[in-house]
Amino acid sequence: MRRVVLIYFSPTHTTKRVLHGIAEGLNMEEVIDVDLTIVCQNTDLVIGEEDLVVVGTPVHFGRVPIAAMERLKAIKGNGQPIVCVSVYGNHSFGNALMELTKTMENQGFHPVAGAGFIGEHAWSNEKREIAKGRPNLSDLMIAKDFGQKIMRKLQETPIGTLKTQALNLPGKFSEKAPISMPKMASRPKENCTMCLKCVAVCPVGAIDQQAICDSSKCIQCCACVKECPENARELKHPVLSVLSFVLVRMKEKEPELFL
């Protein structure tokens, strides 16, 4: 096993950072990035028989984002070991890790490890800091150590035994659609310069050439808010304000690892 394939949906880059931390611990000769954030890239990618796959997505209201799930289902495996990672904004990863793991198992991979890591919440800003700066240096060190533990497990466990072992993960798997949140969308502020960086980074093409976001498409990932060079976009909604009030006051959590 010489190559690790990192597959991620990461609008604000926190999931990508966690996966690269794990890859550092795996210390393989080659690291392949498959970024599913903007468009479904590399759908014709062939996962080699000797590859290890690490897949990660953020958590949206306790589930894998629908856009991420649609793109992941284009990735096919043939018994390769896979590590599944859910990155959440300090509340809970809910059923997302179980959902991600079962989905990738159905796609032909064999889960060998899973984890829930904390990332700065998409709604975090200067007025309401929610897990600000996560994953931090400590998180990334844990990710690296996790990668080392995964490698030891793969090296020390016979293949036949590995494929008969099941992960004990929290959560439930459901194919029902996630609970819908009230429609909300980011909007440009008065200092918007129409650079349209927001259009380029939106994972679902919800923002048009006038910088107007379609609330029926917006997934509240806040990529446009985080990436705006002028701090000229915002996501505002009464529900967001109430939920943020609760999240701001929660004690910050630590990564949970399952091997």
C-alpha positions as CSV (number, residue, x, y, z in Angstrom):
1,M,0.0,0.0,0.0
2,R,1.8,3.1,-1.3
3,R,-0.9,5.6,-2.2
4,V,-3.7,7.3,-0.2
5,V,-6.6,8.9,-2.0
6,L,-8.2,11.8,-0.2
7,I,-11.8,12.4,-1.2
8,Y,-13.6,15.5,0.3
9,F,-16.4,18.0,0.1
10,S,-15.0,21.0,1.9
11,P,-16.6,24.4,1.2
12,T,-14.7,26.2,3.9
13,H,-11.6,24.0,3.8
14,T,-11.8,22.6,7.3
15,T,-12.5,19.0,6.1
16,K,-9.6,19.2,3.7
17,R,-7.2,20.3,6.4
18,V,-8.3,17.4,8.7
19,L,-7.8,14.8,5.9
20,H,-4.4,16.2,5.1
21,G,-3.5,15.9,8.7
22,I,-4.5,12.2,8.7
23,A,-2.5,11.7,5.4
24,E,0.6,13.1,7.1
25,G,0.4,10.4,9.7
26,L,-0.2,7.7,7.1
27,N,3.1,8.8,5.6
28,M,2.5,7.2,2.2
29,E,4.6,7.8,-0.9
30,E,1.8,9.4,-2.9
31,V,-1.2,11.5,-1.8
32,I,-4.0,12.0,-4.4
33,D,-6.6,14.8,-3.8
34,V,-10.1,14.3,-5.1
35,D,-12.0,17.6,-4.4
36,L,-15.7,17.2,-4.9
37,T,-16.6,20.7,-3.5
38,I,-17.3,22.7,-6.7
39,V,-18.0,20.1,-9.3
40,C,-18.0,16.3,-9.3
41,Q,-14.3,15.9,-10.4
42,N,-12.5,12.7,-11.1
43,T,-15.7,10.6,-11.5
44,D,-13.7,8.4,-13.8
45,L,-10.9,8.0,-11.2
46,V,-10.0,4.3,-10.8
47,I,-9.2,3.5,-7.2
48,G,-6.3,1.0,-7.3
49,E,-6.5,-2.3,-5.5
50,E,-3.6,-1.3,-3.2
51,D,-5.0,2.2,-2.4
52,L,-6.2,3.4,0.9
53,V,-9.1,5.9,0.7
54,V,-9.8,8.6,3.2
55,V,-13.2,10.4,2.7
56,G,-14.5,13.4,4.6
57,T,-17.5,15.8,4.5
58,P,-18.8,18.5,6.8
59,V,-21.9,17.9,8.9
60,H,-25.1,19.8,8.0
61,F,-27.7,19.4,10.8
62,G,-26.5,15.9,11.8
63,R,-26.3,14.5,8.2
64,V,-24.0,14.4,5.2
65,P,-24.8,17.4,2.9
66,I,-27.0,16.3,0.1
67,A,-24.7,17.8,-2.6
68,A,-21.8,15.8,-1.1
69,M,-23.7,12.6,-1.0
70,E,-24.7,12.9,-4.7
71,R,-21.1,13.4,-5.7
72,L,-19.8,10.6,-3.5
73,K,-22.1,8.1,-5.2
74,A,-20.1,8.6,-8.4
75,I,-17.0,7.0,-6.6
76,K,-16.8,3.3,-6.9
77,G,-14.6,0.9,-4.9
78,N,-13.7,-2.8,-5.0
79,G,-13.0,-3.8,-1.4
80,Q,-10.4,-1.1,-0.8
81,P,-10.0,0.0,2.9
82,I,-11.6,3.4,3.6
83,V,-11.5,5.8,6.5
84,C,-14.6,8.0,7.0
85,V,-14.4,11.4,8.6
86,S,-17.2,13.8,9.6
87,V,-16.2,17.4,10.5
88,Y,-18.7,19.4,12.5
89,G,-19.1,22.8,14.1
90,N,-18.8,21.7,17.7
91,H,-22.5,20.7,18.3
92,S,-22.6,17.0,17.2
93,F,-21.9,14.9,14.2
94,G,-25.2,13.2,14.7
95,N,-25.8,10.4,12.2
96,A,-23.4,11.9,9.6
97,L,-20.5,9.5,10.3
98,M,-22.7,6.4,10.2
99,E,-24.4,7.7,7.0
100,L,-21.0,8.4,5.3
101,T,-19.6,5.1,6.3
102,K,-22.6,3.0,5.2
103,T,-22.8,4.9,1.9
104,M,-19.1,4.3,1.1
105,E,-19.5,0.6,2.1
106,N,-22.4,0.4,-0.3
107,Q,-20.1,1.9,-3.0
108,G,-17.8,-1.0,-2.6
109,F,-15.3,0.1,0.0
110,H,-14.4,-1.6,3.4
111,P,-14.5,0.8,6.4
112,V,-11.5,0.3,8.7
113,A,-11.7,3.5,10.8
114,G,-13.8,6.6,11.4
115,A,-13.6,9.9,13.2
116,G,-15.5,13.0,14.1
117,F,-13.4,16.2,14.1
118,I,-14.3,19.7,14.9
119,G,-14.0,22.5,12.4
120,E,-14.8,26.2,12.7
121,H,-18.6,26.5,12.2
122,A,-19.7,27.9,8.9
123,W,-21.8,30.5,10.8
124,S,-18.9,31.6,13.0
125,N,-17.9,35.3,12.6
126,E,-16.5,38.2,14.6
127,K,-19.7,38.7,16.4
128,R,-20.4,35.0,17.2
129,E,-17.3,32.8,17.4
130,I,-18.2,29.1,17.1
131,A,-15.2,26.7,17.3
132,K,-13.0,29.5,15.9
133,G,-9.8,28.4,14.3
134,R,-10.7,24.7,14.4
135,P,-9.1,22.4,13.4
136,N,-6.3,23.9,15.4
137,L,-2.7,22.7,15.9
138,S,-3.8,20.2,18.6
139,D,-6.6,18.8,16.3
140,L,-4.1,18.3,13.4
141,M,-1.7,16.5,15.7
142,I,-4.5,14.2,16.7
143,A,-5.3,13.7,13.0
144,K,-1.7,12.8,12.4
145,D,-1.6,10.4,15.3
146,F,-4.9,8.9,14.0
147,G,-3.2,8.3,10.6
148,Q,-0.3,6.5,12.3
149,K,-2.7,4.3,14.3
150,I,-4.6,3.4,11.1
151,M,-1.4,2.4,9.3
152,R,-0.4,0.2,12.3
153,K,-3.8,-1.5,12.1
154,L,-3.4,-2.1,8.4
155,Q,0.1,-3.5,8.8
156,E,-0.7,-5.7,11.8
157,T,-4.1,-7.1,10.8
158,P,-4.3,-9.9,8.2
159,I,-6.5,-8.8,5.2
160,G,-8.9,-11.7,5.8
161,T,-9.4,-10.6,9.4
162,L,-9.7,-6.9,8.5
163,K,-12.5,-7.5,6.1
164,T,-14.6,-9.4,8.7
165,Q,-14.2,-6.7,11.4
166,A,-17.1,-4.2,11.7
167,L,-16.6,-0.7,13.1
168,N,-18.7,0.3,16.1
169,L,-19.9,3.7,15.2
170,P,-22.5,5.9,16.9
171,G,-25.6,7.1,15.1
172,K,-28.2,5.5,12.8
173,F,-28.3,5.1,9.0
174,S,-31.3,6.4,7.2
175,E,-32.0,6.8,3.5
176,K,-34.7,9.3,4.3
177,A,-34.1,12.9,3.2
178,P,-32.6,15.2,5.9
179,I,-35.0,17.5,7.8
180,S,-35.3,20.7,5.8
181,M,-34.2,24.0,7.4
182,P,-36.0,27.3,6.6
183,K,-34.8,28.7,3.3
184,M,-32.0,31.2,3.8
185,A,-29.3,32.6,1.5
186,S,-26.2,34.9,1.8
187,R,-26.5,38.4,0.5
188,P,-24.1,41.1,-0.6
189,K,-23.6,44.1,1.6
190,E,-23.1,47.7,0.5
191,N,-19.3,47.3,0.2
192,C,-19.6,44.5,-2.3
193,T,-17.2,45.2,-5.3
194,M,-18.8,42.7,-7.6
195,C,-15.5,40.7,-7.8
196,L,-17.8,37.6,-8.0
197,K,-15.4,35.4,-6.0
198,C,-18.6,34.2,-4.3
199,V,-19.8,32.8,-7.6
200,A,-16.6,30.9,-8.1
201,V,-16.6,29.2,-4.6
202,C,-20.3,28.3,-4.3
203,P,-20.5,24.5,-4.3
204,V,-24.0,24.4,-5.8
205,G,-24.0,27.3,-8.2
206,A,-26.5,29.2,-6.2
207,I,-25.1,32.7,-6.9
208,D,-25.7,34.5,-10.2
209,Q,-23.6,37.1,-12.0
210,Q,-25.3,39.9,-10.1
211,A,-24.1,38.3,-6.8
212,I,-27.6,37.3,-5.9
213,C,-28.0,34.0,-4.1
214,D,-31.0,31.7,-4.8
215,S,-32.3,30.6,-1.4
216,S,-33.8,27.5,-3.0
217,K,-30.3,26.3,-3.9
218,C,-28.2,27.7,-1.0
219,I,-26.9,25.0,1.4
220,Q,-25.8,27.6,4.1
221,C,-22.2,26.4,3.8
222,C,-21.0,30.0,3.9
223,A,-18.2,29.4,1.5
224,C,-19.1,32.7,-0.2
225,V,-19.0,34.5,3.2
226,K,-15.7,33.1,4.3
227,E,-14.0,33.7,0.9
228,C,-15.2,37.2,0.2
229,P,-12.0,39.4,0.1
230,E,-14.1,42.5,1.2
231,N,-16.1,40.8,4.0
232,A,-19.1,41.9,1.9
233,R,-21.4,38.9,2.2
234,E,-23.5,37.8,5.2
235,L,-26.0,35.1,6.0
236,K,-28.8,36.4,8.2
237,H,-32.0,34.7,9.4
238,P,-33.9,34.6,12.7
239,V,-33.4,30.8,13.0
240,L,-29.7,31.2,12.4
241,S,-29.5,33.8,15.2
242,V,-31.3,31.5,17.7
243,L,-29.1,28.5,16.9
244,S,-26.0,30.5,16.9
245,F,-26.9,31.8,20.4
246,V,-26.8,28.2,21.6
247,L,-23.7,27.2,19.8
248,V,-21.6,30.1,21.0
249,R,-22.1,29.0,24.6
250,M,-21.2,25.4,24.1
251,K,-18.0,24.0,25.5
252,E,-15.6,23.1,22.7
253,K,-15.3,19.4,22.0
254,E,-12.5,17.2,21.1
255,P,-12.1,14.7,18.2
256,E,-13.6,11.3,18.5
257,L,-11.8,8.3,16.9
258,F,-13.0,4.9,16.0
259,L,-10.7,2.1,15.0
